[in-house]
């Protein structure tokens, strides 16, 4: 970073003062907390986290120094602000597939229809109707474990566990099943993607030669 782009001393000091003020607000919110799910405490926590992050970045840019503390947030950067002890929760799952062998997919649907009178299937040369037959017959987890049998190829998948105060009323969210979830209510998130399996292309050969026998470089 060039000198011209460096934050000023005044900007760093202002960020430090913002952290101090956020600390005071957080402590005050904790002292007057009402129950374990007080929204003022969560709001003060988020403000403190944001102020600390700004200060840490400016401090590093200006002085090449960091703070000795870290306020953790999820990998996607969205802090959890839901109830500490949720009375209910929702499980949201997305799994992506590519149809790589349409003929195999259609054949599986025909096999199901041949043994199940309720599974009506008319082979019109497409796979759209076949998907309805197969997901009507098999549980999604079984299709996920046998995706190759159905002519599919796995893509990315994710599973979210989102907290809530109470179980939704029957039919309440059916019109928009995923639209009511606030990312800040997500307790846990599990992502699966091939991007996590990619290895660096450029391995430092000098580090390999310098490593002691039987040891793996860190």
Secondary structure as GFF3:
##gff-version 3
##sequence-region A 1 218
A	DSSP	three_ten_helix	3	5	.	.	.	ID=ss1
A	DSSP	alpha_helix	9	31	.	.	.	ID=ss2
A	DSSP	alpha_helix	39	63	.	.	.	ID=ss3
A	DSSP	beta_strand	88	99	.	.	.	ID=ss4
A	DSSP	alpha_helix	102	115	.	.	.	ID=ss5
A	DSSP	alpha_helix	128	137	.	.	.	ID=ss6
A	DSSP	alpha_helix	140	145	.	.	.	ID=ss7
A	DSSP	three_ten_helix	147	150	.	.	.	ID=ss8
A	DSSP	beta_strand	152	164	.	.	.	ID=ss9
A	DSSP	three_ten_helix	174	176	.	.	.	ID=ss10
A	DSSP	three_ten_helix	183	185	.	.	.	ID=ss11
A	DSSP	beta_strand	186	192	.	.	.	ID=ss12
A	DSSP	three_ten_helix	194	197	.	.	.	ID=ss13
A	DSSP	alpha_helix	205	210	.	.	.	ID=ss14
###
